[in-house]
Amino acid sequence: MPILALLAFAQAAVPVVDGSVLKPSTTCYAIMRGDAVMGATFQKISATTADGAPAWDVVVHQRIGDGKFDLRDHFLLRRSDLRPIAMDSRKSGVEHVRVAYAADKAITTRPGAEPVETAFAGPVWDGNLWGLTFAALPLAQGAHFELPFYQYDKGLGDFTLDVVGSEQVDGRDAWTVEVTTGDQRKIRYQIGKADRAELGYYGGGFAQKRGGDCSAIRPQ
């Protein structure tokens, strides 16, 4: 197959991500190891605009072990397809990294270091935002997806996802979406069929489910 045809095929193979299925929401999750609660995740989705276009503002704040681990990721995403515009991350309230996205590159800035540019030839999604990104895919029984991402520590890569079945989560019908990570670990996300809500995940002895106590996590 000619090189140009291969490139066209690769671009066509990128799945459609429909960001419009998300809804403004505030959710608290319990982070579990076995039956023990380790911490909490606070997640908030807000509608906003960026450069005059509809966008989603997403905050994901995790706190484990009475604050021994405290990570707050903030994303600005195109509302149409969840392509990232910018993200920033804070550890224990201190800025850790910041990423600005353009159509063909990501510029990563860390405190005290020179910005690093990473070029890419096609669309990418942010490698730190999992469940909400997966929820916006055209989920169906048996579906398989390879979704390109950029992650500030790992660089460019691909999410490998398979819809392996359905299950009930607190009385709600959910898709079971299996994600295979770079080290071949498998994590299963539960995505609501009716509203595409991120209901939880489990794998490797850990899990996250709706509920939990987010009182110690202060939205900023």
N, C-alpha and C positions, 0 to 999 in steps of 0.2 A: 504494500500500500504506500503511495507517495507520502512524503513528509507532511505536505499541506493537508492531505486527507486525514492523516493521523491526528494532526492538531485539531482539525474540525471535529473529528469524532470525540476526542478527549473533552473539548468544550461542550459538545452536545450531551455528554454523559453526566455532566454536573446536574444533580437533581434540582427541581424547582423548590425553593423555600418560600413559603407564603407567610410573611410576617403579620398579615392582617388577621390571622386566626388568634393571635394573642389578645388579651384584654387587660386593661388596667386592674391591678390587684395587689394585695398585700398578704403575704403568707408566711407563717412560721412553721419550721420543720424541726423535728427531733433527730439528732444524729445518734445512731445506735451502734453498739458493738455487742452482738448477741442480744440479750434482753436488757442490757445496761445502757442508760442514757449518758452519752459522753458530752453532749453540747447541743447547740442549736444553730439553725440557719435562718436568717431573716431575708426574705426576697420581696422586692417591691418593683412593680412595673408601672411606669407613668407615661402618659402620652405627652409629647412635646414636639417641637419643630427644630430643624437644623438647616441652616441656609435656606429657609423658606419652605422646606419640604417636611412632610410628616415623619416623625421619628419616635422611637421608644427610648426612654431613660430607664435603665435597669440597675438596681443595686442588689448585690448578693453579699451578705455579711455573715461570716461563720465565726463562732466562738466555741472553743473546746477547753475543758479543764479549768474552769474559773479564770479564763483569760490567758492561760499559758500559750494558747494558739488563738490569735485574733486576726482574721483576714477579711478585708472589705474590698470587693471588686465592684467597679462602677463602669457601666457600658453605655455608650450612645450608639444607637443602631438605626439604620434606615427601616422605616416601618413596613415598607413594601416587601422586603426580602431578608431582613435582619443582617444585611452586610454591615460590618462595623465601620463607624466613623471615628470613634475614639474609645479608649478605655484607660482607666487608671486603677492602681491597686495600692492599698495601705495595709501595713502590718503593725498591729497595736497602735493605730492612729498615725503612723509615720509613713509618708509616701515612699513606696517601694519601687514602682515602675510606672511609666506612662507610655501609651502607644497612640500615635496618630496615623490614621489610614488614608491613603489616596487610592485611585483606581488601580495603580500598578505597583504600589509599594507600601510598606509599613515602616514608620520611624519610631524606634524605641528609645526612650530616654530614662536613664536611672540617675538618681542624685549623685553628683560628683563625677559623672562620666560623660564622655562625648556621645551624642546621639548615634544610633546604629540604624542604617537603612537596609531593608530586606526587600528585594524586588520579586514580583510574581507576575505571571503572564495571564492569569485568569482570575475569576472571583475566588475570594477566600472568606471564611468566617472566623470569628475569634475562638481560639482553642481553649479559652477558660470558661466559656459559656456553653454548657452541655444541654441540660434538660429542655430549656426553652427553645434552643435551636432545633433539637430533635422533634419537638412538638410541632414545629412548623413544616416538617417534611410531609409528603403525600403518603401517610402511613396506611398500609393495607397488609392483610395476611400474606406472609411470604416475601414481602418487599425487601430489597437489598439496596443499600446506598453506600457510596464512597463520596464523602463530603470534604473538600479541601479546607484546611485551617492554617492560621498562623498563631503560634503561642510564643510569648516573649522569651521563654527559656529553651524551648524545644525547636523553635524555628517553624519551617513549613512541614506540613504532614497531612494526613487524611483520617477523618473519622470513618471507621468501618462499622456499619450498622445493619442489623437484620431484625425484621419484625417476626418474632418467633412464636407469637400466640396472643391470647387474650386472657385476662384475669379480672377478678372483682377486687376492688380496693375500697373499703368502707362503703360497700353497696353500689359502687360506680363501676361501669364497664370501662376497662382500660386496655390499651395495647401494651404488649410486653416487647420492648425494644432492646435488643442485646447489642452492646457496644464492645468491640474488641479493641483493647488498648495496644500501644506499641510493644509492650512486653507480653502480649498475648493473654493478659487477664481479661476476664469478661464481667461486665457490669450490666444489670438489667434495669432499665428505666420503665416506669409505669406512667403512661400518658393517657389522660381521659379521652374517650372516644367522642363524647358529645361536645366538649368544650376545649379540648386540647390542653387541659391544665396539666402541669407537672405534679403528679401525685406522690412520687417518691422514687427510690432506687434501692437495689440491694446487690451485693456481690463481695466475695472475698472476706466474709465475716462481718462486714459493715453494712449499714442500711441507713436510709433517711426516709422519714415518713411525716405526714402532716400532723401538726400538734406541737408539742414542745413548749418551752418557756423562752421567749425572746425578750423578756423584760430587761435583761442586762445589755442588750444590743441596742444602742441608741442610733436611730436613722439620722444621717447627715445629708 
